[in-house]
Amino acid sequence: MNLEHLKALVAVVDEGTFEAAADRLRITPSAVSQRIKALEASVGQVLVRRRLPCTATGAGALLLRMARQVQVLEAETSAALGGGWSARAHLPVAVNADSLATWFVPVLHQAAGWEDSALDLHVEDQGYSSRCSATAK
Protein backbone atom coordinates (compact mmCIF):
# COMPACT_ATOMS: atom_id res chain seq x y z
CA MET A 1 0.00 0.00 0.00
CA ASN A 2 1.12 3.48 -0.82
CA LEU A 3 2.03 5.56 2.24
CA GLU A 4 0.73 8.76 0.66
CA HIS A 5 -2.64 7.10 0.16
CA LEU A 6 -2.70 6.06 3.81
CA LYS A 7 -1.81 9.59 4.89
CA ALA A 8 -4.74 10.87 2.82
CA LEU A 9 -7.07 8.41 4.57
CA VAL A 10 -5.92 9.60 7.98
CA ALA A 11 -6.31 13.24 7.00
CA VAL A 12 -9.82 12.77 5.56
CA VAL A 13 -11.10 10.96 8.64
CA ASP A 14 -9.34 13.28 11.10
CA GLU A 15 -10.36 16.48 9.35
CA GLY A 16 -13.84 15.36 8.30
CA THR A 17 -13.75 16.67 4.72
CA PHE A 18 -11.65 16.20 1.62
CA GLU A 19 -11.03 19.96 1.47
CA ALA A 20 -9.72 20.16 5.04
CA ALA A 21 -7.60 17.06 4.42
CA ALA A 22 -6.15 18.75 1.35
CA ASP A 23 -5.25 21.83 3.40
CA ARG A 24 -3.55 19.65 6.02
CA LEU A 25 -1.59 17.72 3.39
CA ARG A 26 -0.91 20.83 1.28
CA ILE A 27 -2.34 19.26 -1.87
CA THR A 28 -5.53 19.79 -3.86
CA PRO A 29 -8.87 18.23 -2.88
CA SER A 30 -8.77 16.43 -6.23
CA ALA A 31 -5.44 14.83 -5.29
CA VAL A 32 -6.89 13.68 -1.96
CA SER A 33 -9.88 12.19 -3.78
CA GLN A 34 -7.62 10.40 -6.26
CA ARG A 35 -5.52 8.95 -3.44
CA ILE A 36 -8.58 7.67 -1.60
CA LYS A 37 -10.02 6.19 -4.81
CA ALA A 38 -6.69 4.48 -5.56
CA LEU A 39 -6.52 3.06 -2.04
CA GLU A 40 -10.11 1.82 -2.32
CA ALA A 41 -9.32 0.25 -5.68
CA SER A 42 -6.26 -1.50 -4.25
CA VAL A 43 -8.25 -3.12 -1.42
CA GLY A 44 -11.47 -3.54 -3.41
CA GLN A 45 -13.67 -1.89 -0.79
CA VAL A 46 -15.13 1.49 0.07
CA LEU A 47 -13.07 2.99 2.90
CA VAL A 48 -14.68 6.40 3.46
CA ARG A 49 -18.32 7.35 3.94
CA ARG A 50 -18.55 10.54 1.93
CA ARG A 51 -20.82 12.70 4.07
CA LEU A 52 -20.26 15.44 6.61
CA PRO A 53 -18.15 14.60 8.43
CA CYS A 54 -16.43 11.90 6.42
CA THR A 55 -16.06 8.71 8.44
CA ALA A 56 -14.29 5.41 7.96
CA THR A 57 -16.19 2.29 6.99
CA GLY A 58 -15.35 -0.96 8.76
CA ALA A 59 -12.62 -1.68 6.22
CA GLY A 60 -11.49 1.94 6.43
CA ALA A 61 -11.16 1.68 10.21
CA LEU A 62 -8.81 -1.30 9.79
CA LEU A 63 -6.60 0.61 7.36
CA LEU A 64 -6.81 3.73 9.53
CA ARG A 65 -5.46 1.77 12.48
CA MET A 66 -2.58 0.50 10.36
CA ALA A 67 -1.90 3.99 9.00
CA ARG A 68 -1.65 5.39 12.55
CA GLN A 69 0.77 2.63 13.48
CA VAL A 70 2.87 3.51 10.44
CA GLN A 71 2.91 7.16 11.59
CA VAL A 72 4.24 6.08 14.99
CA LEU A 73 6.91 3.92 13.34
CA GLU A 74 7.93 6.82 11.09
CA ALA A 75 8.27 9.12 14.10
CA GLU A 76 10.28 6.55 16.08
CA THR A 77 12.58 5.84 13.15
CA SER A 78 13.14 9.53 12.49
CA ALA A 79 14.00 10.11 16.13
CA ALA A 80 16.37 7.12 16.20
CA LEU A 81 18.17 8.37 13.09
CA GLY A 82 18.61 11.82 14.53
CA GLY A 83 15.61 13.03 12.54
CA GLY A 84 16.30 15.36 9.70
CA TRP A 85 12.60 16.15 9.96
CA SER A 86 10.31 16.30 12.93
CA ALA A 87 7.52 13.77 12.67
CA ARG A 88 4.84 13.91 15.32
CA ALA A 89 2.19 11.27 15.65
CA HIS A 90 -1.25 12.89 15.62
CA LEU A 91 -3.61 11.06 17.93
CA PRO A 92 -7.29 11.93 17.50
CA VAL A 93 -9.20 11.89 20.77
CA ALA A 94 -12.95 12.34 21.10
CA VAL A 95 -13.98 13.53 24.55
CA ASN A 96 -17.31 14.76 25.85
CA ALA A 97 -17.68 18.18 27.45
CA ASP A 98 -18.20 16.84 30.99
CA SER A 99 -14.97 14.85 30.87
CA LEU A 100 -13.11 17.79 29.36
CA ALA A 101 -14.26 19.99 32.23
CA THR A 102 -13.22 17.48 34.90
CA TRP A 103 -10.87 14.51 34.77
CA PHE A 104 -9.41 15.10 31.29
CA VAL A 105 -7.63 18.36 32.20
CA PRO A 106 -4.64 16.59 33.86
CA VAL A 107 -4.33 14.38 30.77
CA LEU A 108 -4.06 17.49 28.59
CA HIS A 109 -1.38 18.95 30.88
CA GLN A 110 0.66 15.77 30.58
CA ALA A 111 0.12 15.51 26.81
CA ALA A 112 1.32 19.10 26.37
CA GLY A 113 4.81 17.88 27.28
CA TRP A 114 4.93 15.10 24.70
CA GLU A 115 7.51 15.88 22.04
CA ASP A 116 6.70 13.00 19.69
CA SER A 117 2.90 13.12 19.75
CA ALA A 118 0.11 15.63 19.47
CA LEU A 119 -3.52 15.20 20.44
CA ASP A 120 -6.15 16.19 17.91
CA LEU A 121 -8.93 16.93 20.37
CA HIS A 122 -12.54 16.61 19.21
CA VAL A 123 -15.21 17.61 21.69
CA GLU A 124 -18.24 15.46 20.93
CA ASP A 125 -21.40 14.38 22.69
CA GLN A 126 -21.18 11.28 24.85
CA GLY A 127 -23.01 9.05 22.36
CA TYR A 128 -20.58 9.91 19.57
CA SER A 129 -17.40 9.43 21.59
CA SER A 130 -18.57 6.07 22.98
CA ARG A 131 -19.42 4.86 19.44
CA CYS A 132 -15.95 5.93 18.26
CA SER A 133 -14.17 4.05 21.02
CA ALA A 134 -16.26 0.93 20.32
CA THR A 135 -15.38 1.14 16.60
CA ALA A 136 -11.66 1.56 17.30
CA LYS A 137 -11.43 -1.68 19.29
ZISUL-V243481 format. One record per pair of residues at least 12 apart in sequence whose ideal C-beta (glycine too) atoms are under 10 Angstrom apart, sorted by sequence separation. I is the first residue (numbers start at 1). J is the second residue. D is the distance in Angstrom with one decimal. If there is no record, write none. Layout:
i;j;d
I;J;D
I;J;D
This chain:
i;j;d
9;21;8.9
11;23;9.0
12;24;9.3
17;29;8.5
18;30;8.7
20;32;9.5
21;33;9.4
36;48;5.8
45;57;7.2
46;58;9.7
47;59;5.7
48;60;5.7
75;87;4.2
95;107;8.8
107;119;8.5
8;21;6.5
11;24;4.9
12;25;9.5
18;31;9.6
19;32;8.2
45;58;8.6
46;59;7.2
47;60;3.6
74;87;5.2
75;88;6.4
76;89;8.9
95;108;9.3
108;121;7.8
7;21;9.2
8;22;8.9
10;24;9.2
11;25;5.3
18;32;4.9
21;35;9.3
36;50;9.0
45;59;4.3
46;60;7.6
47;61;8.8
73;87;9.8
74;88;10.0
75;89;5.1
93;107;8.7
10;25;9.4
17;32;9.4
18;33;5.7
21;36;8.8
33;48;9.7
44;59;9.0
45;60;8.1
47;62;9.0
48;63;10.0
72;87;9.3
74;89;8.2
75;90;9.9
93;108;9.5
8;24;9.7
11;27;9.4
43;59;6.6
47;63;6.1
48;64;9.6
71;87;7.4
73;89;9.3
7;24;9.3
8;25;6.6
15;32;9.6
18;35;9.9
33;50;9.3
40;57;9.6
43;60;9.3
45;62;9.6
47;64;8.2
71;88;8.7
72;89;4.9
104;121;9.0
7;25;6.6
18;36;7.7
36;54;9.2
45;63;9.2
71;89;5.0
93;111;8.8
8;27;8.2
40;59;8.8
43;62;9.1
70;89;9.9
71;90;7.1
72;91;9.1
104;123;10.0
7;27;9.9
12;32;6.5
40;60;8.7
43;63;7.0
69;89;9.5
71;91;9.1
91;111;8.5
4;25;8.6
11;32;7.1
12;33;9.1
39;60;9.1
42;63;9.9
68;89;7.4
100;121;8.1
68;90;8.4
4;27;9.0
8;31;8.0
9;32;9.5
12;35;9.0
40;63;9.7
68;91;7.6
91;114;9.2
100;123;6.0
8;32;5.1
11;35;9.4
12;36;6.3
36;60;9.3
39;63;7.3
68;92;8.7
95;119;9.5
99;123;9.3
7;32;9.7
8;33;8.7
11;36;9.7
89;114;9.0
8;34;8.7
9;35;7.9
88;114;8.4
91;117;5.8
93;119;5.2
94;120;9.6
95;121;6.7
97;123;5.9
4;31;9.2
5;32;9.9
8;35;3.8
9;36;6.5
21;48;10.0
88;115;7.9
89;116;6.4
90;117;7.7
91;118;7.1
92;119;7.8
93;120;6.9
94;121;8.3
95;122;7.4
96;123;7.2
97;124;8.7
99;126;8.5
7;35;8.1
8;36;5.7
39;67;9.7
64;92;9.6
88;116;6.1
89;117;4.7
90;118;5.4
91;119;5.5
92;120;4.4
93;121;5.6
94;122;4.7
95;123;6.2
96;124;6.4
97;125;7.9
98;126;7.6
5;34;9.2
6;35;8.8
8;37;9.9
86;115;8.8
87;116;8.0
88;117;6.1
89;118;7.3
90;119;8.0
91;120;6.7
92;121;8.2
93;122;6.8
94;123;7.9
95;124;7.3
96;125;6.2
97;126;8.7
5;35;4.6
8;38;9.0
9;39;6.1
18;48;8.8
86;116;9.0
88;118;5.0
89;119;9.9
90;120;5.2
91;121;9.5
92;122;6.4
93;123;9.7
94;124;4.7
96;126;4.4
99;129;8.3
4;35;6.2
5;36;7.3
8;39;7.3
9;40;9.4
93;124;9.9
94;125;9.5
95;126;9.6
96;127;8.8
5;37;9.3
18;50;8.1
94;126;9.8
96;128;8.2
2;35;7.6
5;38;5.7
6;39;7.1
17;50;9.5
20;53;9.1
21;54;8.1
83;116;9.9
96;129;5.4
4;38;9.3
5;39;4.0
13;47;9.1
17;51;9.9
20;54;9.2
94;128;6.5
95;129;6.2
96;130;8.6
4;39;9.4
5;40;9.2
12;47;9.0
13;48;7.1
16;51;9.8
17;52;6.8
94;129;4.0
2;38;7.1
5;41;9.9
12;48;5.8
13;49;9.7
16;52;6.9
17;53;6.7
18;54;7.0
79;115;8.8
93;129;8.8
94;130;8.9
1;38;9.8
2;39;7.2
5;42;7.6
16;53;3.1
17;54;6.1
79;116;6.5
94;131;9.0
1;39;7.0
5;43;9.9
9;47;6.3
12;50;9.1
15;53;8.1
16;54;5.7
78;116;9.1
94;132;4.8
9;48;7.1
14;53;9.6
15;54;8.0
16;55;8.3
93;132;9.3
94;133;7.5
2;42;7.8
8;48;9.5
13;53;8.4
14;54;9.6
75;115;9.9
76;116;7.7
92;132;8.6
93;133;9.8
1;42;6.4
12;53;9.2
13;54;6.4
75;116;5.3
1;43;7.9
5;47;9.7
12;54;5.1
13;55;6.6
75;117;7.8
94;136;9.6
11;54;9.9
12;55;9.3
13;56;5.1
12;56;8.6
72;116;8.5
92;136;9.5
9;54;9.9
72;117;8.3
10;56;9.7
71;117;9.6
9;56;7.6
13;60;7.2
12;60;9.1
13;61;8.7
13;63;9.9
14;64;9.1
9;60;6.7
13;64;5.8
12;64;9.6
10;63;9.3
9;63;6.0
10;64;6.4
13;67;9.2
14;68;9.7
9;64;6.1
11;67;9.7
6;63;6.8
9;66;9.6
10;67;4.9
5;63;9.1
6;64;8.5
9;67;5.8
10;68;6.7
8;67;9.3
6;66;7.3
7;67;7.1
10;70;9.2
6;67;3.9
10;71;7.2
1;63;7.7
5;67;9.0
6;68;9.2
7;70;8.7
3;67;8.4
6;70;6.3
7;71;8.1
1;66;8.1
6;71;8.6
1;67;8.8
24;90;9.3
3;70;6.7
7;74;9.8
3;71;9.6
68;136;9.8
1;70;9.1
53;122;9.5
3;74;8.4
61;132;9.8
64;135;9.8
65;136;7.4
64;136;8.7
65;137;9.9
61;135;5.8
61;136;7.1
14;90;6.8
61;137;9.9
14;91;9.7
15;92;9.8
55;132;9.2
58;135;8.2
14;92;5.3
11;90;9.3
13;92;7.9
56;135;7.9
10;90;7.7
55;135;8.9
56;136;9.8
10;92;8.8
15;120;9.0
14;120;5.8
16;122;9.0
14;122;8.7
